[in-house]
Amino acid sequence: MRRNAILILGLAFLLHGGPAFSAINTDIALNPAKGQTILRTQYSRTRKGDDPTDQNRSMTVDAVKLVVVHGITESTAGFLAVPYLDKDLRTVSGGQRVSREASGIGDLKLFLKARLWRKDAPGATTRFALLGGLKLPTGEDDESDAQGRLPPAVRLGSGSWDPLAGIVFTRQTQWYEISQDLVYQVNTGHDDLQFGDFFQHNTGAWVRVWPAESAEWSTPRALHAVLELNGVWQTKHRSGGTIKDSGGYTLFLSPGVQYVTSRWLLEASVQVPIVESLNGNELGTDYNVVVGARTTF
């Protein structure tokens, strides 16, 4: 029932789509104009498995993320990211198959992105931007079920105030865009647990494949082919010492597609791990599917 509700919520948000060009899982160094607002939503499903233990663990995470971006000045924008999560970990306990579940609002993120450098040319622009912000402890971090306190992977939040910072590069023309972002998040810890720090690196590109005969920005409809490399590295968690079954590195190959109209931008992407080096008995990712939409007003 919860999974059906989160899917309905995601589809409802998809009624707000729009032409704000960028790759799907990679940030861009372009901000909305002063006073302009972008509303973006994504629904994703992540499946994890390949359990190296005899517990036959598997995990599914459904998420709807709503992102509001507002142009504060001509070069600076503010971001608010609100995730709604539904997590389900299946495992064996006492000889029986059990489910450890949690559903609700996760940790919000607030951050600013400021343009540092810009070079425009006819039909093209190149930009660098700096971002910085904070992850807020809005998600539940101490929920329990019949088996006890939920394991860290199932909790909706970390319980900690975690700063993040990064840089973004973008080269965009009427026909293509290439972007690169590097973001580091320091996890400060709460109570008995400190999640490992995150480092993300994303390289994304889209190419307009239709229509081939027009080179105008104002083309009312267009189809983009998207290809990305999305990497995430996390240090080990700590709880009175290092937790050996945590952290590691995963690199995803992420093909996708975008359909753009004068009012809508709809997009979809599949992320498949091509490099995975995890610590201990950490669950690996089988796939991640993302669909989303955007609008500007």
C-alpha positions, 0 to 999 in steps of 0.5 A: 500500500505504501509503495502504491501511495509513493508512486501516485505521489510521484505521478502527481508531481510529474504534472509539473514538467518544463524546459530546464535543460540539463542532464538527468543525474548531473548538476549544471552550472546554469541558474534560473534568472533572478526571480525565476523558479524551477520546480523539478521532481524525480521518482526513482526505484533502487534495487539492491541484492547480491548478498554475500552472506547467508541471510539472503538480503535484498532491499528496495528503495522507492523515492520521490524527490521534489526540488525547488530552485529560485533565482536570488540574483543573476548569478546565485540561486537557492535550492530546497530538496525534499525527499519522500522515501519508502524503504524495504529490507528483506532478510532472514531472521530466526529461520523466517523471511522478515521485512524491515520497513520505513516510510516518510520524509527523509533529510532535507537539503538546503544549498546555494549555487553561485556562478564564478565564471561565464563565457558566452558566444553565439549559440553557446555558453560555458560556465563554472559554479560553486555550491554549498549547503547543509543537509538537515536532520528531518528524517526519522533516525530512531524508529524500531520494529519487532526486531528492534531498532532499524538498521542504518540502511533502512532509517529515513535520516541520519539525525545529523547536520551535515555540510556539503560543498562542490563545484560544477562545470557546464558547456551548453549549445543548441545541440548538446550539453556537457557537465561535470560536478564534484560534491563532498558531504561531511557527515557529522554523526548523531547519538551512537552512529556517524554515517560515512562521508560522501563524495560524488562525481558526475559527468553528463551529456545530452545531444539533441537527436530530433529535430535535425533540421532546426538549430533554434533555441525556441524549437517547440519540441525536441528529443535528447539522448542522454549519457552519464557516468555517476560515481559515489564513494562513501567512507565507512560508518562509525559506531564506537569504532569503524563498521567494516560492512559499510562504505565503498565505491560505485560507478554507474553508467546511466543512459537516458532520454528527455522529451522537451516541449515549450511547456514540458520536460520529461525524462527517464534514466536507468543507472547500471553499476559498471564498477562496484567496490564495497566494503565487507558484506555491504549490499550491491546495487542491481539497478536504479530507475529514474523518471522525472519532470520539470517546469519553469515559472 
